[in-house]
Structures are given as C-alpha cells and as structure tokens.
C-alpha cells in the first residue's frame, strides 16, 4: 500500500497543494513552522479521522475558510481508491469514495492504514491514561474498521448516561440545582426516580458496547505483547524488558492520574479479566456499575468502563511512567509504534510509515536502529528541519517546504 497523490484545499496553512508521491522513502525538508507536519497530518487524518496534534477539527481548517478538503489516492496492488474528506467544524464531516458520497465518513476508514511516529508519542509513556487508550483504540480501528462504530456507540451511550447522572446529582443538591438540571437536560428533581429507571437502560447499553470494546483491547494487547518486547529489545538491548498489562475499572479503581473510585485499589491483568468467576465481561460491567452507583450519583460521572482503563507499560518490575529515563521512554514509544506496524503488516499489506520530525529527538544509536527497521517498508514519509536529520539509510525522494510552498527537488 502507498499514497500515490495528496491534494489539500484550505487545510491548515495550505490554500491549495497537489503532491504526487511514490513508493519508497520521501522526505519533506524545511525550517520549522513552514507546513511539513501539516502534510503528513492530513494523511494521518485520512487513516484515523483524527489528528495526532489537536483534539478537535477546527484548527485543521485554514484561517478564514469554512471547511477543509483532503483528497488522497491510495494504491494497493493493482487497485486505486480515491478518498475525499470534507472537514466541517461544528457540522457533520462528509466523505466520498471514488467521487461517490458515502453515508458516513467512518465508512472509508481502513482504506489507508498508517503508522505515525511523532514527538507527541512520548506522551504515551509519560502522559495520562487517555494517550494510551487512544493508541489502543486507533490501532484497533486500523485493524478492524467496524470498531469505529463500536467506539462511536460507546461514546454516545457514555454521553447520555453522563447527562442522566448529572441530572440526578443536581436534583439531590437542592431545588435550585434541580431547576438548572431540568433546563439543561429535561429531567427534574421530581423525576429522579424516572432518571434512575432510565439509568438502568443505559447501564445495559454501556455494558454491551463497553464489553465489546474491552474484549477487543485485551485481544489486541495479547497480540502486541511479544512484538513490543522484541522491538524494545532491538532499540534498547541493555535495558530491562518491556512489558504490557491492562488495568481495568472492572476490578480496580482508575489510574492514579484520574479520579479514583472510593475503596478500590490494586490492578488487574488480561487473564484475570477474562476468567474471573466465569462471568462475561458484559455481566461484570453491569455488576460494577451497580457497585459504584452511589458514588456515581454523588459525583455525576460514569466511574466504570473502558473510558477509565489504562494500558500499563513496564520495564522489568517497574512501571515505565515515572521510572523510565528519557531514552528508555523514547525507546518504549518507538517500540509501540513498531509493534503496531508489524501487526498491521501481518494482517496483509504494508501500512504507510510516517516519521514526523522524530530523528531530531533521537540519539545516533536509536536513529540508526530505527532507520534499519523501517527502511524495507513499501512507503516511508519523513519530515525533517534539515538534511542532516534524515539518516543516510533513508535517502530517497525529497520535497523542500518553505513559505507555504512544496517543491520537489529529487
């Protein structure tokens, strides 16, 4: 698989740009702030419908424009697909496939598969649990696009259930708060019993969608574990071995970086979640929701579910977060991406590898090892501020990027 052509209209800093691309290595070279990352960000958006730099779509649209358009021609063997995404902040995005509209933008997810390395990846090791959940879920969707719908259903239920919990919590705090809840959500203090009854319905929906997402994460971690260990050993052979575990709110409190459920401590691994008491994940989710009901009603938030779980990264017996050195953290982040690449490639076809200003962050040893690993990929796209940041092993096609223009130089 490779990207044969990229076209941008009013995306980030570009009013318009057309790029023909080829298999092999291509580098975009130019000073910082000139738009190199915008180009590869657009490709990442086609693959995942999200940006690795910002949480919302609004910054993706050029200042003064009302929408942005990304067109991407994807070549896979002897077949070519043209994907077009129209990004409309505050409104529904639109998508076209081979110039024909599709009913939902997520229907084109999976046509382009990318693995993107970026300086922001360090947050997967050092940052909050949300960064690690995002890594898992984006990889999950890349492997099995239907999980984009599962995630969307789970998020929808979570939002509705959260509104009910806030309404009930506000009703408990007095008439003034109750009037505000009635105005905001349509539920009144007098209807608190109805809220609880409706909450049980949303519990069932949350447990069903949450269990499907959770089981998929657990299976994904099982597949990733040996790949991450192998990639980390190649990048940092003298370090303690890299390990993966999963911490779930089914049997524990949330990660220390987030609010904790009172009275819950400890951690849980994949095997425990899958076999405890012989119950299905859906059954256990419903039980846990009942166990924390009082705390949820008091606080007005959903305290149990995949949205509060964490992927635990370890080095030997210690958690990487807080104990790994800067170099070890970088090696772990790279190992996660390399494992994702290996997993997608094993599913069939090389994903496009994107290295966004990564080499400037690495020491010479890690630069060399990463270069040797990624060089055989069908297509590698690199951004770099200067030529020296592109390793000799990855010399290929090149574009100069400066002052809003992109010019091929070889």
TASULUR-V263048 format. One record per residue. RES is the residue in three letters. SS is DSSP state (h for helix, s for strand, l for the rest). OMEGA is omega as a letter, one per 30 degrees, with the letter a starting at -180 (* if undefined). BURIAL is b if it has 9 or more other C-alpha atoms within 8 Angstrom, else e. Layout:
((RES SS OMEGA BURIAL) (RES SS OMEGA BURIAL))
//
This chain:
((UNK l l b) (UNK s l b) (UNK s a b) (UNK s a b) (UNK s l b) (UNK s l b) (UNK s l b) (UNK s l b) (UNK s l b) (UNK s l b) (UNK s a b) (UNK l a b) (UNK l a b) (UNK s l b) (UNK s l b) (UNK s l b) (UNK s l b) (UNK s a e) (UNK s l e) (UNK s a e) (UNK l a b) (UNK l l b) (UNK l a b) (UNK s a b) (UNK s l b) (UNK s l b) (UNK s l b) (UNK s a b) (UNK s l b) (UNK l a b) (UNK l l b) (UNK l l e) (UNK l a e) (UNK l l b) (UNK l l b) (UNK h a b) (UNK h l e) (UNK h a b) (UNK h a e) (UNK h l b) (UNK h l b) (UNK h l b) (UNK h l b) (UNK h l b) (UNK h l b) (UNK h a b) (UNK h a b) (UNK h a b) (UNK l l b) (UNK l l b) (UNK l l b) (UNK l a e) (UNK l a e) (UNK l a e) (UNK l a e) (UNK l a e) (UNK l a b) (UNK h a e) (UNK h a e) (UNK h a e) (UNK s a b) (UNK l a b) (UNK l a e) (UNK l l e) (UNK l a e) (UNK l a e) (UNK l l b) (UNK s l b) (UNK s l b) (UNK s l b) (UNK s a b) (UNK s l b) (UNK s a b) (UNK s a b) (UNK s l b) (UNK s a e) (UNK l a e) (UNK l a e) (UNK s l e) (UNK s l e) (UNK s l b) (UNK s l b) (UNK s l b) (UNK s l b) (UNK s l b) (UNK s a b) (UNK s a b) (UNK l a b) (UNK l a b) (UNK l l e) (UNK l a e) (UNK l l e) (UNK l l b) (UNK s l b) (UNK s l b) (UNK s l b) (UNK s a b) (UNK l l e) (UNK l l e) (UNK s l e) (UNK s l e) (UNK l a b) (UNK l a e) (UNK l l e) (UNK h a b) (UNK h l e) (UNK h l e) (UNK h l b) (UNK l a b) (UNK l l b) (UNK l l e) (UNK l l b) (UNK l a b) (UNK s l b) (UNK s a b) (UNK s l b) (UNK s a b) (UNK s l b) (UNK h l b) (UNK h a e) (UNK h l b) (UNK h l b) (UNK h l b) (UNK h a b) (UNK h a b) (UNK h a b) (UNK l a b) (UNK l l b) (UNK h a b) (UNK h l e) (UNK h l b) (UNK h l b) (UNK h l b) (UNK h l e) (UNK h a b) (UNK h a b) (UNK h l b) (UNK h l b) (UNK h l b) (UNK h a b) (UNK h l b) (UNK h l b) (UNK h a b) (UNK l a e) (UNK l a b) (UNK l l e) (UNK h l b) (UNK h l b) (UNK h l b) (UNK h l b) (UNK h a b) (UNK h l e) (UNK h l b) (UNK h a b) (UNK h l e) (UNK h l e) (UNK h l b) (UNK h l b) (UNK h a e) (UNK h l b) (UNK h l b) (UNK h l b) (UNK h l b) (UNK h l b) (UNK h l b) (UNK h l b) (UNK h a b) (UNK h l b) (UNK h l b) (UNK h l b) (UNK h a b) (UNK h a e) (UNK l l e) (UNK l a e) (UNK h a e) (UNK h l e) (UNK h l b) (UNK h l b) (UNK h l b) (UNK h l b) (UNK h l b) (UNK h l b) (UNK h a e) (UNK h a e) (UNK h a b) (UNK l l e) (UNK l a b) (UNK l l b) (UNK h l b) (UNK h a e) (UNK h a e) (UNK h l b) (UNK h l e) (UNK h l e) (UNK h a b) (UNK h l b) (UNK h l e) (UNK h l e) (UNK h l b) (UNK h l e) (UNK h l e) (UNK h l b) (UNK h a b) (UNK h l b) (UNK h a b) (UNK h a b) (UNK h a b) (UNK h a b) (UNK h a b) (UNK h l b) (UNK h l b) (UNK h l b) (UNK h a b) (UNK h l b) (UNK h l b) (UNK h l b) (UNK h a b) (UNK h l b) (UNK h l e) (UNK h l b) (UNK h l b) (UNK h l e) (UNK h a b) (UNK h a b) (UNK h a b) (UNK h l e) (UNK h l b) (UNK h a b) (UNK h a b) (UNK h l e) (UNK h a b) (UNK h l b) (UNK h l b) (UNK h a e) (UNK h a b) (UNK l a b) (UNK l a e) (UNK l a e) (UNK l l e) (UNK l a e) (UNK l l b) (UNK s l b) (UNK s l b) (UNK s l b) (UNK s a b) (UNK s l b) (UNK s a b) (UNK l l b) (UNK l l b) (UNK l a b) (UNK l a e) (UNK l l b) (UNK l l b) (UNK l l b) (UNK l a b) (UNK l l e) (UNK l a e) (UNK l l e) (UNK l l e) (UNK l l b) (UNK l a b) (UNK l l e) (UNK l a e) (UNK l l b) (UNK l l e) (UNK l a e) (UNK l a b) (UNK l l b) (UNK l a b) (UNK h a b) (UNK h l e) (UNK h a e) (UNK h a b) (UNK h a e) (UNK h a e) (UNK h l e) (UNK h l e) (UNK h a e) (UNK l l e) (UNK l l e) (UNK h l b) (UNK h l b) (UNK h a b) (UNK h l b) (UNK h a b) (UNK h l b) (UNK h a e) (UNK h l b) (UNK h l b) (UNK h a e) (UNK h a e) (UNK l a b) (UNK h a e) (UNK h l e) (UNK h l b) (UNK h l b) (UNK h l b) (UNK h a e) (UNK h l e) (UNK l l b) (UNK l l b) (UNK l a b) (UNK l a b) (UNK l l b) (UNK l a b) (UNK h a b) (UNK h l e) (UNK h l b) (UNK l a b) (UNK s l b) (UNK s a b) (UNK s l b) (UNK s a b) (UNK s l b) (UNK s a b) (UNK l a e) (UNK l a e) (UNK s l e) (UNK s l b) (UNK l l b) (UNK l l b) (UNK l a e) (UNK l a e) (UNK l l b) (UNK l l e) (UNK h l e) (UNK h l e) (UNK h l b) (UNK h l b) (UNK h l b) (UNK h a b) (UNK h l b) (UNK h l b) (UNK h l b) (UNK h l b) (UNK h a b) (UNK h l b) (UNK h l b) (UNK h l b) (UNK h l b) (UNK h l b) (UNK h a b) (UNK h l b) (UNK h l b) (UNK h l b) (UNK h l e) (UNK h l e) (UNK l l e) (UNK l l e) (UNK l l b) (UNK l l b) (UNK s l b) (UNK s l b) (UNK s l b) (UNK s a b) (UNK s l b) (UNK l a b) (UNK l a b) (UNK h l b) (UNK h a e) (UNK h a e) (UNK l l b) (UNK l a e) (UNK h a e) (UNK h a e) (UNK h l b) (UNK h a b) (UNK h a b) (UNK h l b) (UNK h l b) (UNK h a b) (UNK h a b) (UNK h a e) (UNK h a b) (UNK l a b) (UNK l a e) (UNK l a b) (UNK l l b) (UNK s l b) (UNK s l b) (UNK s a b) (UNK s l b) (UNK s a b) (UNK s a b) (UNK l a b) (UNK l a b) (UNK h a e) (UNK h l e) (UNK h l b) (UNK l a b) (UNK l a b) (UNK h a e) (UNK h a e) (UNK h l b) (UNK l l b) (UNK l l b) (UNK s a b) (UNK s l b) (UNK s l b) (UNK s a b) (UNK s a b) (UNK s l b) (UNK l l e) (UNK l l b) (UNK s l e) (UNK s a b) (UNK s l e) (UNK s l e) (UNK l l e) (UNK l * e))
//
